[in-house]
Amino acid sequence: MIVPAYNAAGTLSSCLAALASQVYPCSSYEVIVVDDGSTDDTAARAAAAGARVVRLAPNGGKGVALRHALPLTRGDVIVILDADGQDHPADIPLLLEALRPGVDMVVGSRFLGRFGPGAITPVNRLGNQFLTAVVNLLFGCHLTDTQAGFRAMRRHTVLGWKLAASRYDIEVDLLLSVLRSGGRIVEVPVRREARSHGRSGLDSVRDGTRILLRIVRKRFGPPT
């Protein structure tokens, strides 16, 4: 499992505790927390929780963090979970159950599931729906949540992709790598809650534009 984190000390401990106590108390798994240039004690809290900590400096963005961590994984399946506490670790079995033979990626769709009060702003909701519609139009698919960061993938497939995203466009970089390679994506409903601490680093206009450009490049650029 990879948990990208930036100044997440306020939520990381509870997120990792929920993961350990609610999901796999008896199973073999590894958690890699990527501390992406945090200025708080994110790394110390991750280490105290028993996670394998990878420290990056300076802050490079979520895409940089994930691209750095993916080759460091050792399991057959990679699960990505944000450190902000908005996703439910207890939903992970839904992702893993859907990752059956012939499925390359399972996305936890918030639009198939539910958003808790305050979990998404109206602007971000519209932006997500617009970008998802663009993906569906350009790639001939029928997805509901292309920007969801909560997902499960097969490691041997992921390591064959050439990823270039540095920020929040990493979600579509990963997802469209599956589609371009002829792979299959399945969505399952998950829950999404409001942040209990801190604020999102997402810039709706700047990152929305970056994501849109990444989609266009993936569709019309050279194969990866």
Secondary structure by P-SEA (a helix, b strand, c coil): cbbbbccccccaaaaaaaaaccccccccbbbbbbccccccaaaaaaaaaccbbbbbcccccaaaaaaaccccccccbbbbbbccccccccaaaaaaaaccccccbbbbcccccccccccccaaaaaaaaaaaaaaaaaccccccccccccccccaaaaaaccccccccaaaaaaaaaaaaabbbbbbbbbbbbcccccccccccaaaaaaaaaaaaaaaccccc
